[in-house]
Amino acid sequence: MFNQLGVIGCGLMGGSFALAMKKAGLVKRVIGYSKSPSTTEQAKRMGVIDVAAESALLAVSGSDIVLIAVPVSATEATLKAIRHLVNPGVLFMDVGSTKCDVIEAARRALGERATSFVPCHPIAGKESGGVQHAEGTLYEGRQVILTPQPFTNPQLVQKATDVWSALGCTVLKMRPHNHDAAFAAVSHLPHLLAFAYFQAIAEQPAARDYLSLAGPGFRDFTRIAAGEPGVWRDILLANKHEVLAQSKRFRTMLDQLEALIEAGDAAALEAALRPIAEGRAAWNLSSPAVPPGRTTAK
């Protein structure tokens, strides 16, 4: 058990982590800080945190585990603000959806103290952010990716593994470049497409009529377009090279299918769609294929 959890960023992810730690009986006290005082006040009223800190540094003071749950673009500034209290033996983790930029931010901000920072990416969330949507079961049954570096304290990597496992997560390890490439394909590009697709319809003169006829397929396809714009701005820009590479692959496939439609070639179009449909039908969310550079943490 930890004596004190410091949460920097008491939104959906940070708030859910705090609730999960309390639910699992892994922490005695939670102190939280958010840029907006109203967020920490709400988090305290909800019982997400026990004490509201007036700064990120005060959230770290006295904590033996710290979760940084801020937008990836704010990682470096946050780490700089707390660097003097980043001490050996204290576990520092993040929840960012990109890892190469976060690791470089930690190098710049912390220097040799970066050994205490274990980069993490829990594959969990909702389209609605904010502490009001936090729940103690958010991470149960989910995967968490760790991308430790050669200089990362191995004892803290093990401690991070133990914490996430205790919250009901499957913990995996990946190299940061492999992580960013994989999630550009299966998370970042889908969000970009959902944003673009919804807006392409919304800006048409008959958009209201079209949307009134939309069914479950449209709802499911566009659900993630309701994601927090600021968060996705940061992710798309932080991982832009991998996202753009995946976008080009998508355009190539879309061009191929459009060409078959344009040609009116029914047999060729069905032949192209069949293996896609069969591949999707065979795919199982609970048993994903292992991407390159990934291992199961022990």
Secondary structure, 3 states (H helix, E strand, C coil): CEEEEEEECCCHHHHHHHHHHHHCCCEEEEEEECCCHHHHHHHHHHCCCCEECCCHHHHHCCCCEEEECCCHHHHHHHHHHHHHHCCCCCEEEECCCCCHHHHHHHHHHHHHHHHHEECEEECCCCCCCCHHHCCCCCCCCCEEEECCCCCCCHHHHHHHHHHHHHCCCEEEEECHHHHHHHHHHHHHHHHHHHHHHHHHHHCCCCHHHHHHCCCHHHHHHHHHHHCCHHHHHHHHHHCHHHHHHHHHHHHHHHHHHHHHHHHCCHHHHHHHHHHHHHHHHHCCCCCCCCCCCEEECC
